Amino acid sequence: MINDRRLSRRSALGLFGVAAAVVAGCSSSAGGSPDDGEPRGAPSSSATQDPALTSAEDAWARLVDGNDRFAAGTPRHPHEDEDHRASLVAGQHPIACVLSCADSRVAPELVFDQGLGDLFTVRSAGEVLDDAVVGSIEYAVEHVAVPLVVVLGHAGCGAVQATVDVVRGAPTPDGSIAALVTAIEPAVRAVATTIDDDAYLAACVAAQAQAAADALAEASPIVHEAVAAGRTSVVAAVYDLASARVTRL
């Protein structure tokens, strides 16, 4: 279990082939890991490497530190130098897999102040799970051996807001956006409506991120086995656009 609460099942996986997944890398094996000993604000060099991560707690702590730097306006922009890029040619060893919304304001490598090879990133609107998204995460767990999977929702999510609107009686969106709404709807309907609009949307965003994390951990045999064996942890979290802080659910 991860004890840090600051950053943080398949009732509806929404296995639709419409959610866009952008996967950072397809090779397995080793690569560099972030150097946390460099001065703030300076790009890191691959000359000095941290010890290899062995647990979800280690990975989570690295993400917490990176988000602290990003929110404080003192990112290091690690692992962007030529030597480090060269070290990744032979393979990768990211510290975590992050499933985030496709929203342009929520780039995991920036939010967590990580660099090339540090995160195995998968993105889909509203963190909707389809075959491509689940398969990408399974690859990260089984073949890249990430110790941590983070499902990252965010404040003001448009996909969740569209679902809230439909639940409240608005017409279903045209095209394949309707599939996203269908996938998110169970999480929205599970949230009590006796709160103001802003609080309700925030609660729905959190509910969707948690539902996706729970569904992934329970419904994917590969992820389920890795979690049961203690090789991987799956957590949900929400990114606040205003404060730039990530809070674990």
C-alpha positions, 0 to 999 in steps of 0.5 A: 500500500502507498501511504502518501495521501497527498498525491494519490470495477469494471461496472463499465469499462467502456471498451470503445475503440474511440478513446485516443491512447498516446503511449510513450514508448514500446521497448522494454528493458532498462533506461535511465532514472531521474537524478534528484540531486541536481540544482533546481531549475537546471536540466539533469544530466545522465551522468549521475543516476538514482538507484533503480526503483523497486517499489510503488512507494519509491515511484510515488515519492518521485512523482510527489517531489516532481509535482512539488517542483512543478507547482512551485515553479521550479521544475528541473526538466530532467533527462532531456540532454543528449547523453540521456537520450542516447542511453534510451536507445537500448531500452526503457525503464520508466518509474510509473505508467500514467493514464491521464486525460487527453486534455492539453493542460494535463501533460504528465511529464510536465505535471510530475516534472519528469523527462524522457524515459521516466513515464510510460504515458497513456492518454484518453479523454476522461480516462476512458478505458478501451481495448487499446488503453487497457492493452497499453497499460498491460504492456507497461505492467507486464513487459516494462515492469512499472511498479506503479500505475496512476490514473490521473483525472483533472479539474474541469474535465470536459468529457466529465462535464459533457456527461454531467450535462447529458445526465441532467437532460442535455442531448447526447453529443454527436459522433464518437464523443457519445461513446465517451459519455456512455463510458463515464456515465456510471461514475457520474450517476453514482455521485450525489447531486445535493451539492453545488455545481462546481463541487458536483463536477469535482466529485464526478471527476474524482469518481471517474478517475477512481472508477477507472483505477478500480476497473483496471485493477479488477478487470484486467487479468494482467494488472490484477495478477501484478497487483495481487503479487505486489509487483504493481500498485494502481492509484487514482489522483486528480490534478488541479488546474489552478494550483498545479497540485496533484492529490491522490484519492 
